Each structure stands twice: as structure tokens, then as C-alpha cells.
């Protein structure tokens, strides 16, 4: 597993429950160019809770996608986010990278619930400070991913004709894509900002808390954006795609009015009531996650929440979460990181897709920006 690796010209691949999103970006942090944007639908049940259920069937689907867009032999950078990926912030004495790796491999079992010999380990030093005794300390982001889960991803990519250039965790990609870059001007302690990012994807929901773009807490929630249209589909006995459209055009009560040209007042009322029940489950999970994070020593209070993922397209979900959690909420727009759209996809279409392009765009942003 490689954290924050960027190679110009590599495709970023975000595997969700409903589809695969692939972006081709070149350039650097000051001028990223989007050269291609593709999406390929996946059969229901092939990717569940962020894991590939059947590697051979997934590879077959991916091979069709690769063939249609002539991507065979291309290098791709993947993101993973599921319950078999553990992200921890740990405090360690200051030491060389070689010494740190040895210390982490020796102590890793203290921090992760999976046997060390069954995981792929990686780490990244994210800050340095002085301890109470005046000795140098460093905050380290530790990532452990179950080896068999990673192997399924790697094998599927190879079978589909792709090369894997690197694997990252979705939470880090989200911070790179959605947390504003720090100013080069020192602004004092008051400028420290703690943000929550909640990516409601079609496989899982990834929650990350970052203080000035430094990840401090990550949690994977087994809540899929597909819960919204599925519940409507069952209520109204309509196809998934029609229910998805209802969630986006009617949505929850809030500042954006429902599309009353398509739906009657009764349908709007029933739709909002049904979606509100699902949204309440999501906000309860977010609240519990923030409570747990803020219960930790020296945890900064979360000052705002950025919502992304396919779930962010549910009309007024941002307003619902803001009211439920009493915190400012905004829809994340990773397209602000792109200087040129050369993909052939219309700007208006990209703007609509923006919330669920966050992980893929974050994969293509250099960590050093």
C-alpha cells in the first residue's frame, strides 16, 4: 500500500457499489488538467460494503470497461475504504524512518484488531512536536489493510488488463480533494480549523476529521448512498433509476423546493417522509463518530462538515444534516482543484457529478500541494 503517491498520467480508479469511476489527470497541484472522465455501472451485489464480493465477476465487468475505453495496459491508482482498512493516529518518539518502520511493525498489534501477519502496513509522519519531557515526538498515521482483501483488488485489476501503480485509503484522498489548501501566510493559532468530511458513497460512508488538512480521525460506516433510492423503490415499487431520480429531484424538506412539475404533492410528502427516516440513520452515525472523536484528549471541536459522495446528490441532505447536528454543512466541490477540463464531458455534467468525484480527484492530487 502506498499513501499519497502521485504519478502524472496515471488513471485514478474509484470502485463503488453502483459503478466504477475513472479519471485521467495530468499536471501538478497548480494546474491539474482533467483529460478523461469515465463511469461504468456495476451489477448489484458485486461490490458490497467496500469489498469485491466475486473477484472473477468483477474482473469480467472491469475488462468490458477497459475494452470500451481502450485502457488495457494502463496504470491505475486505487482507493480502498471498508472495515478491513484500519487507520490510526499514533504518537511515537522521534527517530529515523528505518527505526520508525521497525518500531511500528513491532508494536502494530497494539493498534489494530487484525493479526499483523495478515495485513499490509504503511505509515506516514504527519506532524512533529515536543513531549512533556522536552523530547522530540511525532504523530504518525498508521494504515493497515487486510492482505487478502487487497489481493482481490490487485488480482481483479490484473485480470482486467490494468496495472496497479498504487493503493491509497479513501480518507486521505478526500482530505486532499476537499480540505482547502493552507495559506502560505502565517495567521496564528486562531486559523487552526477542524473539518469533518463525510463521503456517502454507493459502497460505504467514509468519515474523516482533519485539522488543517492533517487527518486526525477516520471511521468507515456501513451506510450506502443506495439506501435512499432502494427505500423509495420498495415504497413506490419503481425501478432503482427512477427512485434515484426521485431522491435527487424531491429529496428531503429544506431550502431547495421539490420538482412539483414531475411529482404530485402527495408523492412529494411520502418521498420526503421515507427519505427522512434513512437520513436520520446516517446523521445518528455521524453524531456518534464526532462524539467519539471529540472525547479524545486534545481533540479540536469540529467546526464544519463537508458532504460528498453520491449521497450528497440527495436534495437537501446537507440542510438536514446541518439541522440535526447543529453544525455548518456544505457540499464539497473537488472540481475547484482542476484548472482545465479537457475530458470531453460538458462542464455542466461535471458540475452535477462533482460530489462523487471527490475520491478519484483526491487520488490524483500530489500530497505535497
N, C-alpha and C positions, 0 to 999 in steps of 0.2 A: 504494500500500500504506500502510495506517495502522496504527501499532503502538499497542496498548493502548487503542483507542478504545472508550468505553462510552456507550451511549445507552439509557436506561431504556425498556423496551418493545420493543427490537429482538430478533428471534429469533437465537439462536446456532445455527449450522449446521456440523456436523462431518461431512465426507464421507469415508467409509471404503471399504474394498474390498468389504465384505459388505452395508453398509447406510448410510443417511443418518440421523443423529441430530439432532433439532431441539429446542431448549429455549426456552421463553419465560420470562424472568425480569424482575422489576421490583424497585425499591428501591435501596438503596445497600449499601456494604460492611458496615454494621452490621445490616442487616435485609433480606437478599435473599429474595424470595418466588418460588418456582417455580410458575408458573401453567399451564404445559403442557409435556409431555414426549412426543415422538413418535419412532418409529423406522420406517424404510421399507426393506425389503430390496432389494438391487440384484442384477441378473443377474451371474453370474460373468464376469470379464474386462472389465467396463465401466470400473472404476477399478483401475489396476494401479500398484503402487509409488508411490501417492500422486498419480497423474496421471489425468485423464479421458482415456480412450482414444478414445472417439467422442462428441463434444460433442452431436450431434443426438440420438443414442440416450439419452444421459444426460439431456438436457433433457426427452425424452419421459417417462422414468421419473419425473423430478422433477415434471413437470407433473401426473402422476397423483397423486403425493403431495400436492402443493399443492391440487389439486382436492378430494381426500378430506377434508382438514383445513381447507378454506376459508382458505387462506393467500395467495391471489392479491393482489398489490399490497403485501404485507408487506415491510418492510425486514429484511435479514438481515446478520449479521456472520459471515464465513467464517474458517476456519483452513486454512492450507496447510502441507504437510510432505512434501517429496520432494527428489530430488537436484538439482532445478533451483532450489532455495531455498538461498542461501548466507547463513550467519550468522557474523559475525566480530566479535571484540572487538579494537578498535584504540586506540592511545594517541595523543592529539593535544594540541597546545598549547591553552591556554585562550583562547577567542575568542567572539565573538557567534555566535548561531545562523545568521545570514546568512553570516558569514565561514566558519563551520564547514561549511555546506552546500556552499559554493563549493570549499573545500579537499577535501572528501570526493569531490565529483564529479570534481575534477581528479586525485585520487590513487586513486580506486576500483579502477582496473585493476590496481594493485599488490596488491590483496587478494582479488580474485575471478577465477575462471577463465573467466568468460563475458564477451564483449565488452560494454563499458559501454553502447553504443547499443542493446543487445538486452535490457536489464534495466530493471526498476522498482527504484529505490533509495529507501531510507529509513534513518533513523538515530535514535538516542536516546542522550542523555548519561546514563550510569548511575552515575558517580562522579567526584569531583574530588580531586586530590592535588597535592603539590609534587614537582617533579622533582629530580634530584641537584643541579642548579644553583640551586635555590630558586624557579624559575619555575613558574607555575601550569600544570598539565596536567589532562587529563580523559580518562576511559575512555569510549569510545563504542561502542555496539552498532550495527554496520552490517548491514543486511539488503539483499540483492539477490535479486530473483526474476525468472526469465526471462519477458519480456513476453508471448511467445506462449502460454506455459502459463497465465499469469494471464488472458489474453484468453479462453481456452477456458472457464475458470471463469465469468468475467463474462458471456460470451455465453450460456452454458447457463442461468445464473440468469435472465437477461432473457427467454429463450425460454420458461422455465417460469413466468413471471409474477411473479418476485420482484425486489426492488430490493436492490442491494448497498450497505449502509451503511459497510462497512469490511472490510478483509482483514488478518488478523494471522498470525503464524507460530505453529505449534502449541507450540513450545518455551516461548514466553513465556506462553501460556495455561496450560500445565502448571505453571509456577512459581507463577502467581497462584492456581491451584486447590489445589495440593498442598503447597507450602512454607509452614510455619506463619508467620503474621504476626510481625514483630519486636515485642518488648516495648517499651513506651514508657519503661521504666526502663533507664537505662544500667547494663550489667552488666560492663563491662570487656572486654579483648581475649579473655579465655577464653570468652566467649559466642559468638564467631565460629564459625559452623557451616557446613560444606561438605557438601551433599547431592547425590546423583545421583538423577535421576528418569528412569525408563525406561518409556515408554508403548508397549506391544506391541499395536499396533492391527491391524485387518484389512487395512490397506494397507501401512504401513511401521512400523518401530520408531523412535521419536524419543527420543534420549538427550540430556539436558541436565544440566550440572553448575552448581549455583548456590551462591554463598556469601552467606548471609544474604539470600536472595531476589534476589540480583543474579546474572544469568546470566553464566557465565564461559566456557562451552564447550558447543557443540551439535554433534551428529552425527546424520545420518539413516542408518539401517541398513535395507537392503532385506530385511527379515525380517518376514513377516506372521504374525499370530496364527493365520491359517487353515492354516499349515503343520502345526499339531498335528492338527486333525481330518482334514485331507487325507491325512496319512500313515496315520492309523488307518483311514480309509475304503478306502485302497488295500490295506492289510494284511488287513482283515477283509471287504472287498468289501461295505460297507454304505453307505447314503446319508450325505451330509455332515452333516445334522442329527443323525442317530444317533451319528455319530462325535464331533460336538461335545459331545453329552451324555456320552459315554464319557470324553472328556478332562476334563470337569468333575466327574464322579462317581467316576472311578477315579484319573486323573492320575498323578503321579509318586510314588515312595516318599517318605514323610515323616510328619510328626506326625498328619495327618488320614487316617484309615483310608478305604480304598476302600469303595464301596457294594456289599458282598458279597451283598445281597439280590437285586440285579439281575444280577450278573456272577459267574461261577464263578472259582475260584482260578486256573485255567489262563488264563482270559481276562484276569484282573487282571495276572498276571505278564507275559503277552505285551504287554498295553497299556502297562504301565509301562516295559518294555524299549524299545518303539518310541518312546514319548514322550521317554525319557531321551536318545535319540540326537538328537532335534530340539532339546531343551533345551540340550544340550551345544554346539550350533552357536551358539545365542543367547548363552550365557554366554561363549563364546570371543570373540564380537564385543564384548560389554560390557567384558570384561577388556582387550582391545586398545584400546578407546576410553579407558578410565580410565588405562591406561599412557601413552597419547599425551598426555592432558591433564596428568597429573602429571609428565611430562617437561618441561613448560614452566616457564619461570623464575617463581619465587614462587608456584607453584601449591599451594594448600592440599590436604592429603590428603582424599579422600572418606571421610566418617565413617559414612554410612549411605546406603542406596538405597531409594527409594520406587518400587514397581512398580504400574503402572496399565495401562489398555487392556484389550481383550477377552482378551488372553493371560493377564492376571492371574487369570482365572477358571479356568485350568487348575489342578487341585487340586495343592497342594504345590509349585507352581513357585517361590514365594517362598522356601521352605525349600531347594530345590535350588540356586537362585542364591546364597543366603547361604552354603551349604556350599562351593560351587565357588569363590566369590570371597573367602571368609573375611571377610565384612562383614555387619553387621546389615541385614536386608531386611524391609520391611513393605508391606502392600497399602495403596495410597493411597485415602483416602475423601474425595472432594470435597464430599460432602453436608454435611460439617461447616460449610461456608460458607453453607448455606441455613437460614434461620430458620423458614420456613413452607412446607409442601407443600400447594399449592392446585391441583395438577395433575389430580387425579382418579386418579392412579396410586397404588396402595397403597404404604404405607411399606415393606413387606416386599419388594415388587417393585423399588422404587427402590434399596433396600439391595443387592439382588443385582446390579443394573445399575451400581452406583456406580463401579467401576473404569474402565468405558469411557465414563463421562460426564465425565471429567476435562477434556478439551479443551473441550467445549461449555460447561461451567460456568466454566472459566477465561476464556472469551471474554466472559462476562457480568459478570465481576468488575472493578470500576474499578481502574485501575492505581495510583491514589493511595492505596488502602487500606493 
